[in-house]
Amino acid sequence: MPARSSQPAIDMAISLISVSPGHAPLTGYAPSAMVHCNIFFLQRIITMSCCVSIREEQPAATMRRRRNLAMILDSLMSRARTSIAKRRQYNRLIAEIDSFSSRDLADMRADRSEMLYQVHKQVYG
C-alpha cells in the first residue's frame, strides 16, 4: 500500500491558519504537526465512538453483568451476616464460660480451656 501524502492537508491547514498580530508566522513544521495531531485525535474519536456504539447495542450483556454483580454482592452480604451471627454466638458463650469462677468450674469438674475449645469447635466447626 503506497504511503499517503498529507501535503494537501498541510496546505489547507496553512491557508486556514491566520497569524495573530505581534506573533511570528508559523514555520513549515508547525502546520504539518498540527495536521498529524488532528488526524491522530480524529482517529481516536472515531475508534472511541465505535466502541461506545457497540456497547450500546448489547443491553443483554450489560444486564448480565449487573445480575452477576448483584449475585456477588448478595453472596457477600449473606456470608457477612452468617459470620456476624457466628461471632455473636461465640462471644456470648465465651462470656458465659468466663463468668464461671474457678470454684464453679471445680464443682462441675470442668476445665476452662477444654470448654473454650469445645465452644469454638461447636460454633465454627
Disulfide bonds with the S-S distance in Angstrom:
none
